[in-house]
Amino acid sequence: MNEHTAHPRSAYRHPRALFGRVQIYAQNNPRAYAVRAVLIGFPLFMLPPLLFCVFLIGEWRLLLPLLLGLVVPMVVMGALMILLMPKLMRKTLGTSTLASDTDPVDLLEAKRQLRRGGLHEREEVNRVARVVAAQAEAKVNSPKFVNAMGLIGAAFFALLAALAYTVSGADSTFWQQVSLTLVFLSYPVLLGPWVKRYRQRARDFAELYDNRRIADEAERYLVGSG
């Protein structure tokens, strides 16, 4: 259970604290989280084509075939997301999961502490940070995985850009594919090094926390045996 804390109300409204609440729920209820994400994301995904047909081209006849063309892949992707979310969550988290009663503000502070280095003055924040540090060790969170995904994505969209240029020249589709290629190229250039630094900070914190815990247990043992 969490230690008693008195966080200011504004701390709970911090965007990253709100995201932390979602993160805690998702880790403990992956399938229910996937269902909610699909129910929320489905209408949001369907809204742009509706607005496009009604306000930009004023053609209602195109709306139904366009929506039908989007519904099938959306339903398939949503079903796969709901089915596979527990497995995907295990891949992302490894063997460590945040407790369901974790305070989202403590989670926010724990992530800050990993970036700052050293131990926090509150033990609950340290315990949460240790779980987050363990999650950073999952293979899917490794720099190699991030770099590989970036290079694969960049190669895929570069190929699409080349095909678009061959078919219709430097039109909007071509530049869209070029933009996505550059986004994925930023993974090994920017995101990969950041993940590497973050992982190293997480390892340093885990080592410091574990050493401190071992020292505390040894001290309690000596006091008890004395």
MOZI-V340062 format. One record per helix or strand of 3 or more residues. SS is the DSSP state (h for helix, s for strand). FROM is the first residue (numbers start at 0). TO is the last residue. If there is no record, write none. Layout:
[[SS,FROM,TO] [SS,FROM,TO]]
This chain:
[[h,8,11] [h,14,27] [h,29,55] [h,60,92] [h,103,115] [h,122,134] [h,138,140] [h,142,167] [h,171,224]]
